[in-house]
Amino acid sequence: MTQIMIRPAEESDLSAILDIYNDAILNTTAVYDYQPHTLSMRQNWFAAKQAGGFPVLVAELENHVAGFAALGTFRTWDAYRYTAENSVYVAPHCRGRGIGKRLLGRLIEEAQMMGLHAIVAGIDADNAVSLKLHEHYGFQEVAHFRQVGYKFDRWLDLKFLQRIFE
């Protein structure tokens, strides 16, 4: 069985992270965006995560980045500093191998070490795999926004899930 290694992302991982993210933009409703991002955009994203003290993790499978996960600012006002929003993405050819589960589990550990009180996840309402993954880790649905996105010639619903650390 091939080992999946979860580790902090490095600058050298950004090209692979970009490929995974752009696939999500172009082929899924996991990202409500239309245009692929550039490497410069990913570099700025990574720098902002580092400056904010937020983790960016990669799943490495057979010496290749197979997925990534990150925490980030939920909202910018200071009173929200104990809440973060999470993101988890897996390369298309690596899905169904437990990579998302490993990434989210480690991200939750990182959140607890940061002293966060809550994590929020915004997930397309039709993304059953991601909803199930988050529910596995104790996330609960707290909002369902109907027809707030439009992609692939149809309206999209967005669900917000939340996990509170007691």
Backbone hydrogen bonds, N-H to C=O, Kabsch-Sander energy under -0.5 kcal/mol:
donor,donor_aa,acceptor,acceptor_aa,energy
5,M,3,Q,-0.6
5,M,60,E,-2.6
6,I,4,I,-0.5
7,R,5,M,-0.5
7,R,58,V,-2.3
9,A,56,V,-3.1
13,D,10,E,-2.2
14,L,11,E,-1.5
17,I,13,D,-2.4
18,L,14,L,-2.6
19,D,15,S,-2.0
20,I,16,A,-2.1
21,Y,17,I,-2.6
22,N,18,L,-3.0
23,D,19,D,-1.9
24,A,20,I,-1.7
25,I,21,Y,-2.1
26,L,22,N,-2.8
27,N,23,D,-2.5
28,T,24,A,-1.4
31,V,24,A,-0.6
33,D,31,V,-1.7
42,R,38,T,-1.9
43,Q,39,L,-2.5
44,N,40,S,-2.3
45,W,41,M,-2.3
46,F,42,R,-2.7
47,A,43,Q,-2.5
48,A,44,N,-2.3
49,K,45,W,-2.2
50,Q,46,F,-2.5
51,A,47,A,-2.7
52,G,48,A,-2.0
53,G,49,K,-0.5
53,G,50,Q,-1.1
54,F,49,K,-2.7
57,L,69,A,-3.2
58,V,7,R,-3.0
59,A,67,G,-2.4
60,E,5,M,-3.5
60,E,58,V,-0.6
61,L,59,A,-0.5
61,L,64,H,-3.0
62,E,3,Q,-0.6
64,H,61,L,-1.1
66,A,59,A,-3.4
66,A,64,H,-0.6
67,G,59,A,-1.0
68,F,89,Y,-2.7
69,A,57,L,-2.2
70,A,87,S,-2.2
71,L,55,P,-1.8
72,G,85,E,-1.8
74,F,83,T,-0.8
80,Y,77,W,-2.1
81,R,78,D,-2.0
83,T,80,Y,-2.3
84,A,118,A,-1.9
85,E,72,G,-2.5
86,N,120,V,-2.2
87,S,70,A,-2.1
89,Y,68,F,-2.9
91,A,66,A,-2.9
94,C,91,A,-2.0
95,R,91,A,-0.5
95,R,92,P,-0.9
97,R,94,C,-0.8
102,R,98,G,-2.0
103,L,99,I,-2.7
104,L,100,G,-2.8
105,G,101,K,-2.2
106,R,102,R,-2.0
107,L,103,L,-2.4
108,I,104,L,-2.3
109,E,105,G,-1.7
110,E,106,R,-2.3
111,A,107,L,-2.4
112,Q,108,I,-2.2
113,M,109,E,-2.2
114,M,110,E,-1.7
115,G,112,Q,-1.2
116,L,111,A,-2.3
117,H,82,Y,-3.2
118,A,82,Y,-1.9
119,I,163,R,-2.4
120,V,84,A,-2.8
121,A,161,L,-2.7
123,I,121,A,-0.6
123,I,159,K,-3.1
125,A,157,D,-2.8
127,N,124,D,-2.2
128,A,126,D,-1.8
131,L,127,N,-2.4
132,K,128,A,-2.5
133,L,129,V,-2.4
134,H,130,S,-2.5
135,E,131,L,-2.4
136,H,132,K,-2.2
137,Y,133,L,-0.9
137,Y,134,H,-0.7
138,G,135,E,-1.9
139,F,134,H,-2.3
140,Q,162,Q,-2.5
142,V,160,F,-3.1
143,A,160,F,-1.4
145,F,158,L,-3.4
146,R,144,H,-0.6
148,V,145,F,-0.5
148,V,156,L,-1.5
149,G,156,L,-1.7
151,K,154,R,-2.2
154,R,151,K,-0.8
156,L,149,G,-3.3
158,L,145,F,-2.6
159,K,123,I,-3.2
160,F,143,A,-2.3
161,L,121,A,-2.7
161,L,159,K,-0.5
162,Q,140,Q,-2.3
163,R,119,I,-2.5
165,F,117,H,-3.1
166,E,164,I,-0.6
